[in-house]
Amino acid sequence: MKRHELERRLRIAGCYLKREGKSHSLWINPKTGVIEALPRHNESKEPLAKKILKNLNAE
């Protein structure tokens, strides 16, 4: 899944970017307080993208 598509789905679910790191971006779901690291690659493998969406309750 492309990074911009994953970020778009996270924003639709109400998540926001907490901070940018060197190799990861940290996204937070303010409803649950869960923080998840999103790799800064242009594209993530589908299982990883689904795991991130699931952990942030953004499916």
Secondary structure, 3 states (H helix, E strand, C coil): CEHHHHHHHHHHCCCEEEEECCCEEEEEECCCCEEEEEECCCECCHHHHHHHHHHCCCC
